[in-house]
């Protein structure tokens, strides 16, 4: 099987006495040495979907259903069903996370060396000299003078350095799957490029699977092997990254690509997608993009009614390239 298989994952959050769905029956997989990009606007469910993989969502407010299978040390594990004691071996040692705000993820009152050493002691007890291993990790992620930096507090480092420390902590447990949740959001362009290049190099060296959460399609075209486009808790299109970007099949993917700034269009206004991502309580019965879809609005009233009230089935335009849109059904184009 693949390194990670996710089948019909659904997530709902408690609001008073009811649970509101935020992610609905999404499925995807990640292979060893592969980068899968999860793409979509803020509020589409990308981050919570990734947090659910290692059961990081609080169980008293989040209801998670579906199936997650993860290949860990030659055995198939199901994190959603594992006892807490066993799950601790998966968190960090199998699935590691890099969050978008390193300044809030690192403990401000502990030196970075202590935080890396703690991860080493938890997941790699066979290491005799954890301090020496922490220095090697800092050197591996490109931090100069790692022996000195080991004694630094997080606030003494720049944002780019803090993100490199987060990556070193993630690598400390030798994970086979790395989840990078908007890893370059708060960084300037030059540092962004360095961090992304570092992630690619580490993927190649360690043959890790990587889930890259982003809304930047430029990053996707440069880094990802495959892409899954999310909207309002649904995956609307998935496939080979080059195929999806060069030949998008879903109106939402086309709209995202149209919104990417272009160097030769400096005299034109930037394209924006009309409307906002609907709140979970307001999700339509059918296609969740129907209320903002310009292409659907150009069709007949009958077609628009179908979009709003019926869930589109998967349509495969080429092997592995799947979209969920009535416009792609044979005989449905007007």
C-alpha positions in Angstrom: 0.0 0.0 0.0 1.0 3.7 -0.1 2.7 5.4 2.8 -0.6 7.0 3.7 -4.1 6.2 2.6 -7.0 8.4 3.6 -10.5 7.2 2.8 -13.8 9.2 3.3 -12.3 11.4 6.0 -15.0 13.6 7.6 -14.6 16.2 10.4 -17.3 18.0 12.3 -16.9 20.5 15.1 -19.3 20.9 18.0 -21.4 24.1 18.1 -23.7 24.0 21.1 -25.6 20.8 20.9 -24.9 20.0 17.2 -21.9 19.1 15.1 -21.3 21.2 12.0 -19.3 19.4 9.1 -16.2 21.2 8.0 -14.6 18.4 6.0 -16.8 15.8 4.1 -15.6 12.4 2.9 -12.2 13.4 1.4 -9.9 10.7 0.1 -6.2 10.9 -1.0 -2.9 9.1 -0.7 0.8 9.9 -0.4 3.6 7.7 -1.5 7.1 7.6 -0.1 9.3 10.3 -1.6 6.3 12.1 -3.0 5.1 15.7 -2.4 1.3 16.0 -2.4 0.0 19.6 -2.3 -3.3 20.4 -0.6 -4.5 23.7 -2.2 -7.3 26.0 -1.5 -8.4 29.3 0.1 -8.3 29.8 3.8 -11.1 28.1 5.5 -11.4 25.2 3.0 -10.3 22.5 5.6 -6.7 21.9 4.6 -5.1 22.3 8.0 -7.8 20.5 10.0 -7.6 17.6 7.6 -3.9 17.2 8.2 -4.2 17.6 12.0 -6.8 14.8 12.0 -4.2 12.4 10.4 -2.4 12.0 13.8 -5.5 12.7 15.8 -4.3 16.2 16.9 -7.9 17.6 17.1 -9.4 17.7 20.6 -11.8 14.8 20.8 -14.3 16.7 23.0 -15.1 19.2 20.2 -14.1 17.4 17.0 -15.8 14.4 15.6 -13.6 12.6 13.1 -14.8 9.6 11.0 -13.4 7.7 8.1 -10.3 5.6 7.6 -6.6 6.6 7.9 -4.0 4.0 7.1 -0.3 4.7 7.7 2.6 2.5 7.0 5.0 2.7 10.0 8.1 0.6 10.3 6.6 -2.0 7.9 3.3 -2.3 9.7 -0.1 -0.8 8.7 -1.4 1.5 11.5 -4.7 3.2 11.8 -4.1 6.4 13.9 -7.9 7.1 14.3 -8.3 3.8 16.2 -5.0 3.5 18.0 -4.7 3.7 21.8 -3.1 6.9 23.0 0.1 5.2 24.2 0.7 3.6 20.7 -0.3 6.9 19.0 2.6 8.7 20.7 5.0 6.6 18.6 3.3 7.8 15.4 3.3 11.5 16.3 6.8 12.7 15.6 8.3 9.3 15.0 6.1 8.5 12.0 4.2 11.7 11.1 5.9 15.0 11.8 4.5 18.5 11.4 5.8 21.9 10.5 3.4 24.6 11.4 3.1 28.0 9.7 3.9 30.1 12.8 7.2 28.8 14.3 7.2 31.7 16.8 4.1 30.3 18.4 5.0 26.6 17.9 8.4 26.8 19.7 8.3 27.1 23.5 9.6 30.6 24.3 11.1 29.7 27.7 13.3 26.8 26.6 16.4 26.9 24.5 16.1 25.4 21.1 18.7 22.8 21.9 16.6 21.5 24.8 13.5 21.3 22.5 15.3 19.3 19.8 16.9 17.0 22.4 13.5 16.4 24.0 12.2 15.1 20.6 15.3 12.9 20.2 14.8 11.4 23.6 11.2 10.6 23.0 11.6 9.0 19.5 15.2 7.8 19.2 16.3 6.4 22.6 19.1 4.5 20.9 21.1 7.8 20.5 23.8 8.1 23.1 24.8 11.8 22.6 21.6 13.7 21.9 23.4 17.1 22.0 25.7 16.0 19.2 22.8 14.7 17.2 20.9 18.0 17.7 24.0 19.9 16.4 24.0 17.6 13.3 20.3 18.3 12.7 20.8 22.1 12.9 23.7 21.9 10.5 21.6 19.7 8.2 18.9 22.4 7.9 21.5 25.1 7.2 21.8 26.9 10.6 25.3 28.4 10.9 27.3 27.9 14.1 24.9 25.2 15.4 27.0 24.7 18.6 26.3 28.3 19.6 22.7 28.4 18.3 21.8 25.4 20.4 21.8 27.7 23.4 19.6 30.3 21.8 16.0 31.0 22.8 13.4 31.2 20.0 13.1 35.0 20.2 16.8 35.4 19.5 16.3 33.9 16.0 14.8 35.3 12.8 11.6 33.9 11.4 13.6 31.9 8.8 15.9 30.5 11.5 12.9 29.6 13.7 11.4 27.7 10.7 14.6 25.8 10.2 14.6 24.9 13.9 11.0 23.6 13.4 12.2 21.5 10.5 15.1 20.1 12.6 12.7 19.2 15.4 10.4 17.5 12.8 13.4 15.5 11.5 14.6 14.5 14.9 12.1 11.5 15.0 13.1 10.4 11.5 9.5 10.5 10.3 8.4 8.9 7.1 5.7 11.5 6.5 6.2 15.3 6.9 3.2 17.6 7.0 4.3 21.2 6.1 1.4 23.5 6.9 2.0 26.8 5.0 5.7 26.6 6.0 6.6 29.9 4.3 3.6 32.2 5.1 5.4 34.6 7.4 8.7 34.7 5.6 10.1 37.0 3.0 10.5 35.8 -0.6 14.2 35.0 -0.4 13.8 32.9 2.8 10.7 31.3 1.3 12.8 30.0 -1.6 15.5 28.7 0.8 13.0 26.8 3.0 11.2 25.2 0.0 14.6 24.2 -1.5 15.5 22.7 1.9 12.2 20.7 2.0 12.9 19.3 -1.5 16.4 18.3 -0.6 15.4 16.6 2.6 12.6 14.8 0.8 15.1 13.5 -1.7 17.7 12.5 1.0 15.3 10.7 3.3 12.6 9.6 0.8 9.9 11.1 3.0 6.4 11.6 1.8 5.4 15.2 2.2 2.0 16.9 2.4 2.4 20.5 1.5 -0.5 22.7 2.6 -0.6 25.9 0.6 -2.7 28.4 -1.3 0.2 29.4 -3.6 -0.1 27.7 -6.9 3.4 28.9 -7.9 4.8 26.8 -5.1 2.7 23.8 -6.3 4.0 24.1 -9.9 7.6 24.1 -8.6 7.5 21.5 -5.9 4.5 19.1 -6.0 4.3 15.8 -7.7 0.5 15.6 -7.2 -2.1 18.1 -6.1 -5.5 17.9 -4.4 -7.6 21.1 -4.6 -10.0 21.6 -1.7 -13.0 23.8 -1.4 -15.3 24.1 1.6 -14.3 20.8 3.0 -14.5 18.8 -0.3 -11.7 17.8 -2.7 -12.9 19.1 -6.1 -10.0 18.1 -8.2 -6.9 15.9 -7.9 -4.2 14.6 -10.1 -0.6 15.0 -11.3 0.5 18.6 -10.5 1.6 19.5 -14.0 -1.7 18.1 -15.5 -3.9 19.9 -13.0 -2.1 23.3 -13.6 -1.8 23.0 -17.3 -5.3 21.6 -17.9 -7.6 22.3 -14.9 -10.9 20.6 -15.0 -12.9 22.2 -12.2 -14.1 25.8 -12.3 -12.6 26.5 -8.9 -9.2 25.4 -10.0 -9.5 27.5 -13.1 -10.5 30.5 -10.9 -7.5 30.0 -8.5 -5.1 29.9 -11.5 -6.7 33.0 -13.0 -6.1 34.8 -9.7 -2.4 34.2 -9.8 -0.6 37.5 -10.6 1.2 37.5 -14.0 4.2 39.6 -14.8 3.0 40.6 -18.2 -0.4 41.8 -17.0 0.9 44.9 -15.0 -1.8 47.2 -16.5 -4.7 44.9 -15.7 -6.7 44.4 -12.5 -6.1 41.2 -10.6 -8.8 38.6 -11.0 -10.7 37.8 -7.8 -13.2 35.0 -7.2 -16.6 36.6 -6.3 -18.1 35.9 -2.9 -16.7 34.1 0.1 -16.2 30.4 1.1 -19.5 29.5 2.8 -19.7 28.8 6.5 -20.3 25.1 7.4 -23.8 25.9 8.4 -24.5 27.3 5.0 -23.0 24.5 2.8 -25.3 23.9 -0.2 -26.6 20.4 -0.8 -24.8 20.0 -4.1 -21.6 21.4 -5.3 -20.3 23.7 -2.6 -18.7 26.1 -5.2 -22.0 26.5 -7.0 -22.8 29.9 -5.3 -19.6 31.4 -6.6 -19.2 29.6 -9.9 -19.1 32.0 -12.8 -19.2 29.1 -15.3 -22.4 27.6 -13.7 -24.0 31.0 -13.7 -23.7 31.1 -17.5 -25.7 27.9 -18.0 -29.4 27.3 -17.9 -31.5 27.7 -14.7 -32.0 23.9 -14.8 -28.3 23.3 -14.9 -27.7 25.8 -12.0 -30.4 24.1 -9.9 -28.7 20.7 -10.4 -25.4 22.3 -9.3 -26.9 23.6 -6.1 -28.8 20.4 -5.2 -27.0 17.4 -6.5 -23.5 16.2 -5.5 -21.3 15.8 -8.6 -19.7 12.4 -9.1 -16.0 11.9 -10.0 -15.0 12.4 -13.6 -11.6 11.2 -14.8 -10.3 13.2 -17.8 -7.1 11.2 -17.9 -5.6 8.5 -15.7 -5.4 9.8 -12.2 -6.8 13.3 -13.0 -10.2 13.5 -11.4 -12.6 16.4 -11.0 -16.1 16.7 -9.5 -18.1 18.9 -11.7 -21.3 18.5 -13.9 -19.6 20.5 -16.6 -17.3 17.5 -17.3 -20.0 14.8 -17.6 -20.5 13.4 -21.0 -23.7 14.9 -22.5 -24.0 17.6 -19.8 -22.1 20.4 -21.6 -24.5 22.9 -23.1 
